[in-house]
Amino acid sequence: MATTDQGLPILPVWCVWVEPLPEGGGSRWDRRWFEAVEAALSTWSQHLSLVRVADAGRAQVLVQRRRPQRRQIAGVWRASHGRGTLLLRRVNRSGDSPEGTDLAESPLEPLVVVQVSPDQRRQAIEATALHELGHAFGIWGHSDEAADAMATAPGAEPVLKLSERDRRTLEWLRRQPTGFGRP
């Protein structure tokens, strides 16, 4: 689990932005990606409070349609179909931003950039999005069970729903103290 001096990066309500389809509806590949991500968000929304936002600047979770860059781990370059990157920021969500406002007094929020590759079958895109969104919503660890959405590596069949273990981990996480989202 990723943690900070403010506790686990979790919120009671998450604002989510998904990269929109290109003007004109995009290609069938664009639509396939978008529908798969929507399905993954629908699964998570059964267990979390999610608010969709049209302005990426208002979101705590940004879902982008792109293959993550390869990265070097233990001297070996690895490719991935998805990646979540956690950043921390202070925001003023009150709507009024008087000149000279000290953001140090503003609530700390996680900002998670989720990249999901469109270069997969639809079910694999959905499974990747489900997994990476789990990281975005605070489950930074991995499971050793292939039937879990948060498994370390995908199994032979894409996991398209949360397992009982995934749900229990999320419930435990939400009970933990955190300084996020509070001034």
N, C-alpha and C positions, 0 to 999 in steps of 0.2 A: 504494500500500500504506500502511496506517496503521501508524505506528511510534511508539514511546515511548522514553524514556531506558533502558528495560529491554529494548529490542529489539522485534521483531514480537510482537503478542499472539497467540501460538499455544501449544497444549498437546499433550502426547502422547496424552491421553485427555480427551474432552469429556463432561461431564454435561449432558444435554438434558432439559428439561421442556417438554411440549406441553400447551397449554390443553386440559383434558379436555372430553369431551362433556357437555352438561347432563345432570342426573339424568334417568333414563328413556331415555337414548340420544339425546335431542335430535331436531330435525327432520331431514328428508332433506338439507337444505342444510348443517346442522351436520355430519352424517356425511360429506357430500361433501368439505367442507373438511378434516376430520380424515383421511380416507383419502388425499387428495392430499398433505397434509403428511407422512403416514406413508410414502408412496411416495418423496417427495423425500429423507427421512431414510434410507430403505433404499438409495437410490442412493449417498448420501455414506458410508454405513456400509461399503460395499465398498472404500473408500479410507482410512477413518479409524476409530479406536477410539472408539465412541460408547457411552455408558451412559445408559439412560433412567432418570429419577428421578421419583418421585411428588411429592416436596417441592420446590417452586419455589426455596426457600431454599438447596438443595444444588446447584442447577444453575449452569452457566456460560453456557448458552444457554437463553433463555426464548422460546418461540414462542407468540405471542398471536393470537387470531382477531379481528382488527379492522383497519379501513381506517386507514392512517396519516393524521395531520392534514396538510392542505396546508401547504406551506412556500414561503417567498419566496426565489427564487434570481435574482440580478441584476435585482431589481425586478419580477420576474414570479412570480405565484403558481402553483405546480405541485401537481397531485395525483399520487398514486402508489398502486399496488396493493400495494407492499411496502416495508419499510424496516428496516434494521438499525442499531441505535444501540449504540456501544461505550462502556462504562464500565469503570473499573478499580477493584479493591477488594483489600484484604488479608483473608485468611480463616484461621481456625484449623480445619483439617480433622482434627486429631488426635483429636477426640472429647472431650477434656478441656479445659475452659475455666476454669482456676483464676482466682479473683478477682485482679484486677490484671494479667492477662496483657497484655503489650504487643503489640498487633497490628502494630506497626512491624517486629517480628521475624518476622512471619508471611509466608508466600508471597504474592506479588502474582498476582492472576488477572484475566483479562478476564471481564466480564459483558456479554453481548450480548443486547439485547432485540430480537427479530425480530417485526415486525408483518406479517401476511399477510391481505389483504382477502378476506372470503368472497364478495364481490360480483363473481365472475368465473365463467367456465366451469371445470369440473374440471381440464382440462389446463392452463389458464392459471394456476389456483391452484398446481398442482404445479410449473409452470415458475417462477413467482414464488418459491415456497418454496425450490426448488433454488438459485436465484440468491441470495436473501437469506441462506440458510444458508451459501453460499460466503463471503459477507462475514463471517458469524459465525465461521467456521472459519479466518479470517485473510486471505482474498483480498479486500482492500479496493479493489483496482483494478478497472477494467472493460476488456473486450476490444472491439476494433472489428470483430470477426467475428460476424455474426448467428447463426452455427451454434454459438457457445460459450454455455454456461450463464451465463457471466459477461459477456455482451454488454451494451453500454451501454443498448440499447433492445431490446425483444422484436421478433423478426421476424414474418413472416406466419404461421409455424407455431411453436407453443410448443416450446422445447427441453426435453426430458424426460430427457436423459442428459448426462453430462459428456463434453465433447469431448477429444480428445488434448491440445489446448492447455490446457484446464482442468486436466487431470490432471498435465501437466508443471509448470504453475504451482504446483499444490498440492505436488508432490514437491520442487520448488525451495524453496518456503516452509518445508517441514518440515526442511530441511537447514540453515536459518539459525540462528545463535545467538540465544538468548532468555533472559531472566531470569524469565520467567513460570513459575509453578508450582514455583519453588524458593525456599527460605528465603534 
